[in-house]
Amino acid sequence: MRGVLLALVLVGVAGAAVAQTKPATTPAQGSASAKTQLQSLHYGNVRDLRRGPDGQWTGKATQNGVEKQVTISPKGVVTAR
């Protein structure tokens, strides 16, 4: 009987410990990562990167000698105009 009671207590403590852990989250992309991503897509002179409240990065970059306004979504999709 004591063995069953001890097992129940241990399961309860282990369950409480699991309930208190936070789920793993993907780290937020920083401006250095955003700049590196743009450079890997052959953008140069990357500047004025700012993160918006929606998690998107916006800034300016040059590609093939043309300055463009660039946006990087939280999922990493790059849009230039």
A tleap script that builds the chain and sets N, CA, C and O, in Angstrom:
source leaprc.protein.ff14SB
mol = sequence {
  NMET ARG GLY VAL LEU LEU ALA LEU VAL LEU
  VAL GLY VAL ALA GLY ALA ALA VAL ALA GLN
  THR LYS PRO ALA THR THR PRO ALA GLN GLY
  SER ALA SER ALA LYS THR GLN LEU GLN SER
  LEU HIE TYR GLY ASN VAL ARG ASP LEU ARG
  ARG GLY PRO ASP GLY GLN TRP THR GLY LYS
  ALA THR GLN ASN GLY VAL GLU LYS GLN VAL
  THR ILE SER PRO LYS GLY VAL VAL THR ALA
  CARG
}
set mol.1.N position { 0.814 -1.186 0.000 }
set mol.1.CA position { 0.000 0.000 0.000 }
set mol.1.C position { 0.866 1.263 0.000 }
set mol.1.O position { 0.569 2.235 -0.694 }
set mol.2.N position { 1.941 1.229 0.791 }
set mol.2.CA position { 2.830 2.388 0.814 }
set mol.2.C position { 3.493 2.592 -0.538 }
set mol.2.O position { 3.710 3.730 -0.955 }
set mol.3.N position { 3.817 1.504 -1.230 }
set mol.3.CA position { 4.445 1.595 -2.551 }
set mol.3.C position { 3.537 2.282 -3.553 }
set mol.3.O position { 3.990 3.109 -4.345 }
set mol.4.N position { 2.252 1.941 -3.521 }
set mol.4.CA position { 1.282 2.559 -4.436 }
set mol.4.C position { 1.138 4.043 -4.107 }
set mol.4.O position { 1.102 4.886 -5.003 }
set mol.5.N position { 1.058 4.351 -2.818 }
set mol.5.CA position { 0.926 5.742 -2.398 }
set mol.5.C position { 2.156 6.552 -2.802 }
set mol.5.O position { 2.025 7.679 -3.279 }
set mol.6.N position { 3.339 5.992 -2.618 }
set mol.6.CA position { 4.576 6.663 -3.009 }
set mol.6.C position { 4.614 6.887 -4.519 }
set mol.6.O position { 5.017 7.954 -4.983 }
set mol.7.N position { 4.193 5.882 -5.280 }
set mol.7.CA position { 4.170 6.009 -6.738 }
set mol.7.C position { 3.217 7.122 -7.167 }
set mol.7.O position { 3.547 7.896 -8.066 }
set mol.8.N position { 2.049 7.217 -6.546 }
set mol.8.CA position { 1.091 8.275 -6.873 }
set mol.8.C position { 1.647 9.665 -6.548 }
set mol.8.O position { 1.444 10.612 -7.308 }
set mol.9.N position { 2.343 9.779 -5.427 }
set mol.9.CA position { 2.937 11.059 -5.041 }
set mol.9.C position { 4.009 11.453 -6.050 }
set mol.9.O position { 4.071 12.609 -6.471 }
set mol.10.N position { 4.848 10.508 -6.439 }
set mol.10.CA position { 5.912 10.805 -7.403 }
set mol.10.C position { 5.341 11.202 -8.763 }
set mol.10.O position { 5.859 12.116 -9.405 }
set mol.11.N position { 4.295 10.537 -9.201 }
set mol.11.CA position { 3.658 10.886 -10.467 }
set mol.11.C position { 3.062 12.287 -10.380 }
set mol.11.O position { 3.152 13.062 -11.333 }
set mol.12.N position { 2.457 12.613 -9.247 }
set mol.12.CA position { 1.877 13.951 -9.057 }
set mol.12.C position { 2.934 15.037 -9.080 }
set mol.12.O position { 2.725 16.094 -9.676 }
set mol.13.N position { 4.074 14.792 -8.436 }
set mol.13.CA position { 5.168 15.771 -8.415 }
set mol.13.C position { 5.744 15.927 -9.821 }
set mol.13.O position { 6.013 17.044 -10.261 }
set mol.14.N position { 5.930 14.822 -10.519 }
set mol.14.CA position { 6.470 14.879 -11.878 }
set mol.14.C position { 5.504 15.618 -12.799 }
set mol.14.O position { 5.936 16.391 -13.653 }
set mol.15.N position { 4.216 15.391 -12.636 }
set mol.15.CA position { 3.224 16.094 -13.451 }
set mol.15.C position { 3.242 17.584 -13.193 }
set mol.15.O position { 3.117 18.378 -14.125 }
set mol.16.N position { 3.396 17.973 -11.935 }
set mol.16.CA position { 3.445 19.397 -11.594 }
set mol.16.C position { 4.700 20.035 -12.188 }
set mol.16.O position { 4.653 21.178 -12.645 }
set mol.17.N position { 5.809 19.316 -12.187 }
set mol.17.CA position { 7.048 19.846 -12.754 }
set mol.17.C position { 6.909 20.037 -14.262 }
set mol.17.O position { 7.374 21.040 -14.803 }
set mol.18.N position { 6.287 19.104 -14.931 }
set mol.18.CA position { 6.084 19.214 -16.371 }
set mol.18.C position { 5.148 20.369 -16.683 }
set mol.18.O position { 5.361 21.084 -17.662 }
set mol.19.N position { 4.129 20.565 -15.884 }
set mol.19.CA position { 3.158 21.625 -16.120 }
set mol.19.C position { 3.787 23.000 -15.982 }
set mol.19.O position { 3.283 23.957 -16.568 }
set mol.20.N position { 4.881 23.133 -15.221 }
set mol.20.CA position { 5.503 24.428 -15.005 }
set mol.20.C position { 6.539 24.780 -16.062 }
set mol.20.O position { 6.971 25.931 -16.119 }
set mol.21.N position { 6.948 23.853 -16.889 }
set mol.21.CA position { 7.946 24.162 -17.903 }
set mol.21.C position { 7.283 24.894 -19.055 }
set mol.21.O position { 6.130 24.632 -19.397 }
set mol.22.N position { 8.023 25.808 -19.641 }
set mol.22.CA position { 7.505 26.571 -20.771 }
set mol.22.C position { 7.835 25.825 -22.060 }
set mol.22.O position { 8.886 25.191 -22.155 }
set mol.23.N position { 6.952 25.893 -23.045 }
set mol.23.CA position { 7.256 25.244 -24.309 }
set mol.23.C position { 8.410 25.947 -25.003 }
set mol.23.O position { 8.599 27.155 -24.854 }
set mol.24.N position { 9.169 25.188 -25.752 }
set mol.24.CA position { 10.282 25.760 -26.496 }
set mol.24.C position { 9.736 26.691 -27.566 }
set mol.24.O position { 8.777 26.364 -28.265 }
set mol.25.N position { 10.357 27.846 -27.681 }
set mol.25.CA position { 9.938 28.794 -28.700 }
set mol.25.C position { 11.095 29.064 -29.642 }
set mol.25.O position { 12.263 28.941 -29.272 }
set mol.26.N position { 10.756 29.430 -30.850 }
set mol.26.CA position { 11.779 29.786 -31.821 }
set mol.26.C position { 12.278 31.179 -31.464 }
set mol.26.O position { 11.477 32.084 -31.230 }
set mol.27.N position { 13.591 31.359 -31.422 }
set mol.27.CA position { 14.087 32.686 -31.082 }
set mol.27.C position { 13.713 33.699 -32.148 }
set mol.27.O position { 13.681 33.383 -33.337 }
set mol.28.N position { 13.433 34.909 -31.717 }
set mol.28.CA position { 13.081 35.963 -32.661 }
set mol.28.C position { 14.274 36.292 -33.538 }
set mol.28.O position { 15.419 36.326 -33.087 }
set mol.29.N position { 13.974 36.528 -34.782 }
set mol.29.CA position { 15.022 36.866 -35.720 }
set mol.29.C position { 15.509 38.272 -35.406 }
set mol.29.O position { 14.701 39.193 -35.283 }
set mol.30.N position { 16.824 38.448 -35.274 }
set mol.30.CA position { 17.390 39.750 -34.985 }
set mol.30.C position { 17.772 40.480 -36.259 }
set mol.30.O position { 17.720 39.914 -37.351 }
set mol.31.N position { 18.159 41.747 -36.111 }
set mol.31.CA position { 18.513 42.531 -37.287 }
set mol.31.C position { 19.738 41.962 -37.990 }
set mol.31.O position { 19.845 42.064 -39.212 }
set mol.32.N position { 20.668 41.364 -37.242 }
set mol.32.CA position { 21.840 40.759 -37.875 }
set mol.32.C position { 21.426 39.579 -38.744 }
set mol.32.O position { 21.973 39.393 -39.831 }
set mol.33.N position { 20.473 38.784 -38.283 }
set mol.33.CA position { 19.984 37.655 -39.077 }
set mol.33.C position { 19.241 38.146 -40.312 }
set mol.33.O position { 19.368 37.567 -41.391 }
set mol.34.N position { 18.468 39.211 -40.151 }
set mol.34.CA position { 17.734 39.765 -41.290 }
set mol.34.C position { 18.713 40.292 -42.334 }
set mol.34.O position { 18.523 40.084 -43.533 }
set mol.35.N position { 19.747 40.964 -41.881 }
set mol.35.CA position { 20.759 41.501 -42.810 }
set mol.35.C position { 21.481 40.365 -43.524 }
set mol.35.O position { 21.694 40.435 -44.735 }
set mol.36.N position { 21.857 39.325 -42.796 }
set mol.36.CA position { 22.532 38.173 -43.394 }
set mol.36.C position { 21.643 37.504 -44.425 }
set mol.36.O position { 22.115 37.098 -45.487 }
set mol.37.N position { 20.359 37.387 -44.119 }
set mol.37.CA position { 19.432 36.769 -45.067 }
set mol.37.C position { 19.355 37.593 -46.352 }
set mol.37.O position { 19.366 37.031 -47.447 }
set mol.38.N position { 19.278 38.899 -46.229 }
set mol.38.CA position { 19.228 39.754 -47.416 }
set mol.38.C position { 20.524 39.656 -48.218 }
set mol.38.O position { 20.492 39.605 -49.448 }
set mol.39.N position { 21.650 39.629 -47.532 }
set mol.39.CA position { 22.930 39.516 -48.230 }
set mol.39.C position { 23.051 38.189 -48.963 }
set mol.39.O position { 23.660 38.124 -50.031 }
set mol.40.N position { 22.474 37.124 -48.397 }
set mol.40.CA position { 22.528 35.827 -49.079 }
set mol.40.C position { 21.674 35.831 -50.345 }
set mol.40.O position { 21.860 34.990 -51.226 }
set mol.41.N position { 20.740 36.774 -50.435 }
set mol.41.CA position { 19.899 36.919 -51.630 }
set mol.41.C position { 20.460 38.002 -52.566 }
set mol.41.O position { 19.756 38.500 -53.445 }
set mol.42.N position { 21.736 38.357 -52.363 }
set mol.42.CA position { 22.473 39.294 -53.212 }
set mol.42.C position { 22.013 40.739 -53.075 }
set mol.42.O position { 22.084 41.511 -54.031 }
set mol.43.N position { 21.543 41.105 -51.886 }
set mol.43.CA position { 21.261 42.501 -51.595 }
set mol.43.C position { 22.496 43.076 -50.924 }
set mol.43.O position { 23.145 42.406 -50.119 }
set mol.44.N position { 22.814 44.300 -51.251 }
set mol.44.CA position { 23.938 44.981 -50.628 }
set mol.44.C position { 23.461 46.259 -49.980 }
set mol.44.O position { 22.296 46.634 -50.104 }
set mol.45.N position { 24.373 46.929 -49.285 }
set mol.45.CA position { 24.076 48.201 -48.638 }
set mol.45.C position { 22.773 48.135 -47.834 }
set mol.45.O position { 21.928 49.026 -47.930 }
set mol.46.N position { 22.625 47.087 -47.055 }
set mol.46.CA position { 21.421 46.892 -46.226 }
set mol.46.C position { 21.483 47.879 -45.064 }
set mol.46.O position { 22.477 47.939 -44.341 }
set mol.47.N position { 20.407 48.655 -44.893 }
set mol.47.CA position { 20.410 49.657 -43.829 }
set mol.47.C position { 18.985 49.971 -43.364 }
set mol.47.O position { 17.999 49.555 -43.972 }
set mol.48.N position { 18.922 50.701 -42.292 }
set mol.48.CA position { 17.659 51.165 -41.701 }
set mol.48.C position { 16.693 50.018 -41.387 }
set mol.48.O position { 15.482 50.172 -41.542 }
set mol.49.N position { 17.218 48.875 -40.947 }
set mol.49.CA position { 16.334 47.757 -40.591 }
set mol.49.C position { 15.621 48.065 -39.282 }
set mol.49.O position { 16.244 48.412 -38.279 }
set mol.50.N position { 14.316 47.931 -39.317 }
set mol.50.CA position { 13.499 48.160 -38.128 }
set mol.50.C position { 12.448 47.064 -38.034 }
set mol.50.O position { 11.876 46.642 -39.039 }
set mol.51.N position { 12.209 46.622 -36.837 }
set mol.51.CA position { 11.208 45.580 -36.618 }
set mol.51.C position { 9.892 46.218 -36.220 }
set mol.51.O position { 9.831 47.013 -35.281 }
set mol.52.N position { 8.844 45.864 -36.939 }
set mol.52.CA position { 7.524 46.397 -36.644 }
set mol.52.C position { 6.822 45.595 -35.568 }
set mol.52.O position { 7.289 44.523 -35.181 }
set mol.53.N position { 5.707 46.104 -35.085 }
set mol.53.CA position { 4.963 45.405 -34.034 }
set mol.53.C position { 4.399 44.067 -34.498 }
set mol.53.O position { 4.063 43.217 -33.674 }
set mol.54.N position { 4.295 43.876 -35.808 }
set mol.54.CA position { 3.793 42.616 -36.348 }
set mol.54.C position { 4.907 41.592 -36.565 }
set mol.54.O position { 4.654 40.489 -37.050 }
set mol.55.N position { 6.149 41.960 -36.203 }
set mol.55.CA position { 7.270 41.034 -36.332 }
set mol.55.C position { 7.996 41.124 -37.658 }
set mol.55.O position { 8.989 40.425 -37.859 }
set mol.56.N position { 7.532 41.961 -38.565 }
set mol.56.CA position { 8.196 42.113 -39.858 }
set mol.56.C position { 9.362 43.093 -39.741 }
set mol.56.O position { 9.307 44.072 -38.998 }
set mol.57.N position { 10.419 42.796 -40.501 }
set mol.57.CA position { 11.557 43.697 -40.604 }
set mol.57.C position { 11.399 44.490 -41.895 }
set mol.57.O position { 11.063 43.922 -42.935 }
set mol.58.N position { 11.638 45.789 -41.837 }
set mol.58.CA position { 11.625 46.619 -43.030 }
set mol.58.C position { 12.910 47.424 -43.064 }
set mol.58.O position { 13.493 47.743 -42.028 }
set mol.59.N position { 13.334 47.741 -44.260 }
set mol.59.CA position { 14.545 48.530 -44.416 }
set mol.59.C position { 14.802 48.810 -45.881 }
set mol.59.O position { 13.926 48.634 -46.728 }
set mol.60.N position { 16.012 49.246 -46.163 }
set mol.60.CA position { 16.418 49.545 -47.531 }
set mol.60.C position { 17.628 48.698 -47.875 }
set mol.60.O position { 18.464 48.393 -47.024 }
set mol.61.N position { 17.699 48.325 -49.146 }
set mol.61.CA position { 18.838 47.545 -49.621 }
set mol.61.C position { 18.984 47.780 -51.122 }
set mol.61.O position { 18.043 48.217 -51.784 }
set mol.62.N position { 20.158 47.489 -51.648 }
set mol.62.CA position { 20.431 47.663 -53.065 }
set mol.62.C position { 20.616 46.301 -53.701 }
set mol.62.O position { 21.294 45.435 -53.149 }
set mol.63.N position { 20.004 46.112 -54.875 }
set mol.63.CA position { 20.176 44.878 -55.640 }
set mol.63.C position { 20.342 45.276 -57.103 }
set mol.63.O position { 19.506 45.985 -57.663 }
set mol.64.N position { 21.426 44.813 -57.712 }
set mol.64.CA position { 21.748 45.142 -59.104 }
set mol.64.C position { 21.780 46.651 -59.337 }
set mol.64.O position { 21.344 47.135 -60.382 }
set mol.65.N position { 22.299 47.384 -58.360 }
set mol.65.CA position { 22.430 48.823 -58.480 }
set mol.65.C position { 21.153 49.605 -58.257 }
set mol.65.O position { 21.147 50.825 -58.423 }
set mol.66.N position { 20.073 48.941 -57.888 }
set mol.66.CA position { 18.782 49.600 -57.678 }
set mol.66.C position { 18.419 49.529 -56.197 }
set mol.66.O position { 18.389 48.451 -55.603 }
set mol.67.N position { 18.142 50.699 -55.608 }
set mol.67.CA position { 17.725 50.716 -54.210 }
set mol.67.C position { 16.274 50.282 -54.103 }
set mol.67.O position { 15.421 50.711 -54.880 }
set mol.68.N position { 16.007 49.413 -53.116 }
set mol.68.CA position { 14.656 48.887 -52.931 }
set mol.68.C position { 14.266 48.950 -51.468 }
set mol.68.O position { 15.117 48.899 -50.579 }
set mol.69.N position { 12.974 49.062 -51.232 }
set mol.69.CA position { 12.411 48.926 -49.890 }
set mol.69.C position { 12.186 47.433 -49.687 }
set mol.69.O position { 11.496 46.809 -50.493 }
set mol.70.N position { 12.748 46.842 -48.633 }
set mol.70.CA position { 12.631 45.406 -48.404 }
set mol.70.C position { 11.854 45.133 -47.128 }
set mol.70.O position { 11.913 45.895 -46.163 }
set mol.71.N position { 11.132 44.034 -47.148 }
set mol.71.CA position { 10.376 43.567 -45.989 }
set mol.71.C position { 10.652 42.088 -45.808 }
set mol.71.O position { 10.630 41.324 -46.773 }
set mol.72.N position { 10.912 41.683 -44.571 }
set mol.72.CA position { 11.098 40.263 -44.254 }
set mol.72.C position { 10.016 39.894 -43.250 }
set mol.72.O position { 9.935 40.466 -42.163 }
set mol.73.N position { 9.182 38.923 -43.634 }
set mol.73.CA position { 8.100 38.480 -42.748 }
set mol.73.C position { 8.665 37.656 -41.605 }
set mol.73.O position { 9.814 37.223 -41.683 }
set mol.74.N position { 7.901 37.425 -40.549 }
set mol.74.CA position { 8.374 36.580 -39.448 }
set mol.74.C position { 8.736 35.156 -39.915 }
set mol.74.O position { 9.522 34.469 -39.263 }
set mol.75.N position { 8.165 34.727 -41.032 }
set mol.75.CA position { 8.488 33.398 -41.562 }
set mol.75.C position { 9.708 33.423 -42.468 }
set mol.75.O position { 10.142 32.371 -42.936 }
set mol.76.N position { 10.278 34.609 -42.728 }
set mol.76.CA position { 11.486 34.723 -43.527 }
set mol.76.C position { 11.260 35.031 -44.996 }
set mol.76.O position { 12.210 34.988 -45.778 }
set mol.77.N position { 10.041 35.338 -45.394 }
set mol.77.CA position { 9.745 35.656 -46.784 }
set mol.77.C position { 10.166 37.103 -47.061 }
set mol.77.O position { 9.751 38.025 -46.358 }
set mol.78.N position { 10.999 37.291 -48.100 }
set mol.78.CA position { 11.498 38.612 -48.449 }
set mol.78.C position { 10.678 39.193 -49.593 }
set mol.78.O position { 10.435 38.530 -50.602 }
set mol.79.N position { 10.254 40.445 -49.419 }
set mol.79.CA position { 9.529 41.169 -50.455 }
set mol.79.C position { 10.274 42.467 -50.708 }
set mol.79.O position { 10.660 43.157 -49.764 }
set mol.80.N position { 10.481 42.808 -51.984 }
set mol.80.CA position { 11.171 44.044 -52.344 }
set mol.80.C position { 10.334 44.832 -53.319 }
set mol.80.O position { 9.689 44.265 -54.201 }
set mol.81.N position { 10.344 46.139 -53.160 }
set mol.81.CA position { 9.645 46.996 -54.130 }
set mol.81.C position { 10.400 48.281 -54.295 }
set mol.81.O position { 9.986 49.146 -55.066 }
savepdb mol mol.pdb
quit
